[in-house]
Each structure stands twice: as C-alpha cells, then as structure tokens.
Amino acid sequence: MKMPMTLKELESEVKNLKKQVEENAWVKDYLEIWKLQSLYSHLYHIGRNSEVPSLFAQKTPGVMMEIEDSGVYVGLKSVTRFWNEVFDVNRMQGSPGFLAVHMTVNPVIEINKKRTRAKGIWHSDGVASFGAAGTT
C-alpha cells in the first residue's frame, strides 16, 4: 500500500507541474509564431501582399519589420505602407530582373520570459523572379 504524499512532496510536485505548464506554454507560443511566419510566406508567394499587415500585432506599440535591404519599417502604418505601396507586387512584376529571396525556414525565435514579446529570423535558399511585361 502506497503512503499518501507528504506536504513537502506535494509542494514539490506542484512546483514541477507549474514548470511543465510554463514550458508547454512557451512551446505553444513558439509554434504559433512559426505558423504565423508560414502564413506570411504563403501570402507573399501568392501575391496577396495587402493581407500581410494583418499578421502584425495590431495594438502593440513598437511593431517593426525589416526585409533584406528594403529598410526598417516602424509602426503598423509604416508596415502597411510598405506592403501596399513600396512593395507593390503589380509594379514589381513588371520590373526587369526582379528577384526576391524568401526568408521562411530555419527559424530562430526568441520569446521573452513573460511571453509578451518575441522576435525571430528565418532563412531560405528559395527565390522568386518575375519576367518583365511582354517577355516570355
């Protein structure tokens, strides 16, 4: 017959369970961020750039984005302007020699201890190019 847990054993068990719950929450956050980046890649690949800003935190100050050598865009308005004006897929498809590198694999995601902020980088050897209008 097994003896009931002592208070000390119960406290230790609760402490271990809390740690496991915290670790599982971090893993869930990590996977959600990875899924979000995958959705970004999907939208980018099919030319639905105007939907990309909806993937960014809508109410968090200090949202920023940096894509290759296009510059750093700070704030949701700036990010939205990039995807709707600066990186206009219709205009770029007609630019001879347009080539884009997709940053979509090998995630390095950092989540702060409070799980309130995260940042990440991705890399891929994938490229996309579009022919100029009127060419084959």
CORQUIKA-V323569 format. One line per field, one symbol per residue. ss: DSSP state (~ for helix, > for strand, _ for the rest). A space follows every 50 residues. Layout:
ss = ???
This chain:
ss = ______~~~~~~~~~~~~~~~~~~~~~~~~~~~~~~~~~~~~~~~___~~ ~~~~~________>>>_____>>>_~~~~~~~~~~~__~~~~~_____>> >___>>>>>>>______>>>>>>___>>>_______
